[in-house]
Amino acid sequence: IVPVSEGCLGNCAYCATKLAKGKLRSFDKKEILKNIEEALKFGAKEIQLTSQDLGIYGLDKGKFLLPELLEKILKIKGEFRVRLGMTNPTFFKKIQHKIFNLMKNEKIYKFLHLPLQSGSDEILKAMKRGYNTKEFLEIVKNFRKNFKLGILATDVICAFPGETKKDFQKTVSLIKKIKPEILHVFRFSKRKGTEAERLKDFPDRIKKERSRILNKVWLEILKEKNKKYLGKFFSVLITEKRKNSFLARTDFYKAVILKEGDLGEFKKVKITSSKPNYLVGKIIN
């Protein structure tokens, strides 16, 4: 895990991260590259670039520096994979084409973590998210167009103060439309010192109900999506040893569970079955 910055440029009504982490501080490019090279020297095969918002890296220095940083990382010799961390639509929309272009390199996972938070423009405005659903959908469309098997992860906050049934239904519809491979559903909870702390909260039963509906919709999407992988062959990187199995990742960051393997090895596998959150594969010799 290699952090590239701390803090953010957002002003979200519900978020305490900015209060804790402060304004954006992008770390020195040379230092980041040195950390990556050292990790690779010690046998690392997967580099996860993290921050509160990856897309804004460099903006405290006056420009978007993520594309430049990735270009430098891709010049590092060796066989390894890079996973890009969470990035908010507000700023990512401005560099999406450059990033998708770089993502075509085999060293970068075809993986995008782009938080939605709500499918209602009214709620996004109340949350002070700085983008609308049309802009979010445009990024998703471009990602899907470039990477047919790409993995889209997104986040949703349900029962934000003022979220009507109609607003919530818009979120459900948008999730059905974008069909994310990964969905994190959060029930709104007040954070001390935030703007949303003053707003009228929903009772827990409504939060639980909305959260349950979203998760059910998402599991149905996964059940359908995972069928297309059965019997197919993929190249994977084995990234983690578990109790009686190994976790591997395809080039598009799909999780594959294997019975055998060696950490850090690239293998060809055949997908034999699937569960909602992962595929099950067998190494082909």
N, C-alpha and C positions, 0 to 999 in steps of 0.2 A: 504494500500500500504506500503510494507516494503522494503526499499532499502538495498541491501547487499554489494554494492560497488559503487565506482565512478571512472570514467576514463576508458581507455581501452588499449589494447596492440596492436591494429591494426595500420596500416599505410596507410589507404585508401587515394587515390589521391584526392578525391573530398570532404572529410569530415572535417568539422571545429570543430566537437565535441572534438577531442583530443586536439585541440588548446585551447578550452575553459575549458575542464575538466581535462586535464593533464594525467599523467600516472595512472595506476591502483592503487587504494587504497581499499583493501578489509576490510570491517568493522568486528569488533570483533564478533565471533560466539555467545558468551554468551549474548552480547548486542542485537543481532538480535533475539535470542530465547526469551529474556526478552520482547522485543517489541511485538513479536507475542503473547506471553502469556497474556500480558496486553490487547492487542486488543481483544483477545478471552474472557477475563474476562469482558470486556465492551460490549460483545454481538456480536462481529464480527463473521461471519461464512465463509467469503472468505478472504484468505490471498494472496495478489499478490506480488510475489518476483520480484523486479525490479533492473535494473542496465543498463549500456550501453551495456554490454555483459555478460549475466548470467554465461555462461559456463566457463569463466576465473576466477571466484571467487576463491581467494586463491593463484593464481599463483605468486603474488607479495611476497608471503610468502614461495614460493618454491614448492607448490603442488596444484593439483586440489582439492578444498575443498567442492565443491557443493554436491557430493554424501554424504559426512559426515554430512553436514548441513541438508540435507533432511532426513537422517536417524534419526537425533535428533528431527526434526520437527514432524516426523511421530510417535514419542514416546509420544508427548504431548496428554494428554487425551482430549476427547470431539469430537463432530461431526462437522467437518469443511472441507473446500476444499482449496487446494493450487493451484494457477495458476503460472506456470513458465514463466518468461519474456523472451524477445528476446535473442537468443544466436546465435553467428556466427559459420558457419561450420568449419572454420579454426581450432578452438580448441575443439569444441563440438564433432567432429568426434572421438576424443581420449577417451571421457567419455560416448559416446552415449549408449553403452550396459548397463553400470551401471545405468544410468538415466532411461532408458526404463524399466529396472527391477524394480526400485523404483516406477515408474509411475503406475505399476500394482496395487499398494495400492490404495484403494478406495478414500483416502484423496487427491490424486493428480489428477487434471484434465488431461484427455488424450488429451493434447493440446501442439503443438510444433510451436513456431514462429522462423522460420529459413530463414533468408534473402538470396535470390538468387542473386539479383541485375542485372545479365545478364545471358542469356543462351549461350553466346559465350565465349569460353576459352580465345580468343584473348582480348576481352573487359575486362574480369575478371583480366587478367594480367595487362592491362593498368590501371585498377582501383586499382591495388595492393591489391587484396582481399585475397590472400594467400591460395586459394583452386581452384579446377577446377570443371566442371560440373559433372564429374564422381563421385567425392567424395561427392558432394551435393546429387546426385541421390541415392547413397549408403545409406546415412542417412535416406532419405525419404522412401526408400524401407524397411529398418529395422523398421521404425516407423509404416508404413502401415501394415507390417507383424504382429507386436505386437498388434496393436490397429485398428481393422477393421473399427470402427466408429470414430477413432481419428480425431481431427481437425488440419489441417495443414494451418498455415498462412505464407505468404512469401511476400517479398518486391522486386520491380523491379525498376531500374532507366532506363528510356528510353531516347534515343537521347544523350547518353554520347558522348563526342567528339571522332570522328573516327568511330562511330558505323555505319557500312554499312547496306544496305538493307538486305544483307545475314546474318549479325550478328543479326539484329533485328528479322529476320525470325526464327533464332535459338532459340531466347527467346520465341517467340510465340509458337513454336513447343514444347519447354520444359514445358511451362505452360499447354499446352494441355495434355502432358504426365503425369504430376504430379497431375493435377486437384486440385489445392488448394481450401480449403473452404473459405479462406480469402486471398485477394490479395490487397496490397497497391502499386499503381503505382505512381511513382514520375517522373516528368519531370526534366531532369538535369538542375541545375542552379548553376552558379559560386559562390564559397564561398571565401571570402577574406582570403589570406594567405595560400590557399591550392595549391597543385601542379597543379590541373586541372584548376585553374584560368587562367593559361597562354594558355590553349588550345583553338583551334578554335571552337566556339560554333555553334550549329545549329539554323536556324531561328525558331521562335515560331510555325509557321504553321506545320513544320515537327514534333516538339515535341508534339503538340496537336493531330496530326493525329496518331502518334504511340501510344500515351496514349489512344486514343479512341479505336483503334484496340484491344489493350490488355484488356481493360475493357469490350469490347463487347464479346471477347472470354471467359472471366471469367464468365460473366453473363449467357452465354449459358451453361457453365459447371455447374453452380449452379442450373439452372432451371432443368437440368437433375438429378443432385444429390439429390435435395430436395424431389423428388417424392418418394424415398425409405422410407421416414419417415412417410408418410401419413397413419393414422390409427394405428400407433404403439404406445406402451406405454413406458414411460420413467420416471425415478426418476429425479426430478429437485430440485435445491436450488433457492429460490426466493431471488434475490440479490438487486433489485432496484425498487422503486416505481416511476412510471411515472405519467403524468397528469391523464389519464383515464385507465391506465393499469399497469401491473407489468412485470419486466424483470426477467426471470429465466434462469438458466443454467443447461444443462444436465451434466452427469459425464464426457462427452467429450467436454464440454464447448460450445455446440451449444446453440445459443440464442433462447429462447422460450417466446413468449409474451402471458400473461394470463390476463383475465378480472378481476380476483379476486385473493386474496391471502394475506399472512402475511409475512412481511420481515423476512428473516432468517429462514424460515420454509422449511423443506424438504417435497415435495409432489410428488404423482404419477400423471402423466398427460397423456392424450391421444392427439396425434397430429391431428388437424382437417384440417389445411391448411398450405400453406407456401408462403413466399415472398422470393426474392433472398437472403436477408441477415439474415432472421430469420424464425422460425417456429411459428405457432399459435397453442396453446394448450388449453385444458380444464381439470381442476382438477377432478380427479376421487375420490369420497369419499369411 
